[in-house]
Amino acid sequence: MSQKFTAGVHHRDDVTFVKLSGVIDEDNELADLTDKIPGGTAVIDLGEVERINSCGVRDWVNWLSKIETNQSDVVLVECSPATAAQINLVNNFTGAGVVKSFYVPYFCPECDEEKVLLCEAGDMGPPPHEPPTCRCDECDLVMDFDDMPDSYFAFLSNQKKVAKPDKVNAVISEFNPNEGEKSKIRS
C-alpha cells in the first residue's frame, strides 16, 4: 500500500535539506514548501518517494521552477527508482538541478529478493554505464540488475557537477546519516 505524501524541511546556513516520501500525486503539498526554501542550495532527498503520477510530475516541475526562481541551486539525492524513471522520461524533471545520488534496483533469481543499492552519480564513469555489482543479503550470490542499463542510466549523460559538494555532503550527513553501503530491501 502506498504512503501518503510527506515532507520535512531543515536548514543549515545557506543549505536547505528537504526529505520527501510517499506518493507524489494530485494530493501532494509541494506548493506549501516553496516559501520554506530560501535561496542557496536546496538538497532534495527522494529516496522514499514510491511513485509519481502525471499530476505529480506536473506539480513537481512547476515547484522546482519556483524554487530555482528563488535563486536556489537544486541537488537531488537518493533518487528512488520511481524518480529515476521520471528523470529519464520527463525532459525538465531535474530543472537546472543535478542528481548527486540514486538507487539502482536489483533482483535475486535464487531467493526472489529485491534490493536497491545507493550509487553516487559522480562514481559512474563515462558511458556506457554499467550497474555496479550487488550481492544478495540472503544467499550472497551476485544479483541481477532489474532494468535495462541503457535506459536506466540515460540521465547520467547529461549530468553536471555538484556545486559546493562539501556543504551538500555535510548537510546530508547531518539530516540523513548512513553507515557504509546504503541499500534497502524491498518487499
Sequence and secondary structure as in RCSB ss.txt:
>XXXX:A:sequence
MSQKFTAGVHHRDDVTFVKLSGVIDEDNELADLTDKIPGGTAVIDLGEVERINSCGVRDWVNWLSKIETNQSDVV
LVECSPATAAQINLVNNFTGAGVVKSFYVPYFCPECDEEKVLLCEAGDMGPPPHEPPTCRCDECDLVMDFDDMPD
SYFAFLSNQKKVAKPDKVNAVISEFNPNEGEKSKIRS
>XXXX:A:secstr
     EEEEEEETTEEEEEEEEEESTT  HHHHGGG  SEEEEEEEEEEEEE HHHHHHHHHHHHHHHHTTEEEE
EESB HHHHHHHHHSTTTTTT EE EEEEEEEETTTTEEEEEEEEGGGS SSS      B TTT  B EESS HH
HHTGGGGG    SSHHHHHHHHHHHS   SS EEEE 
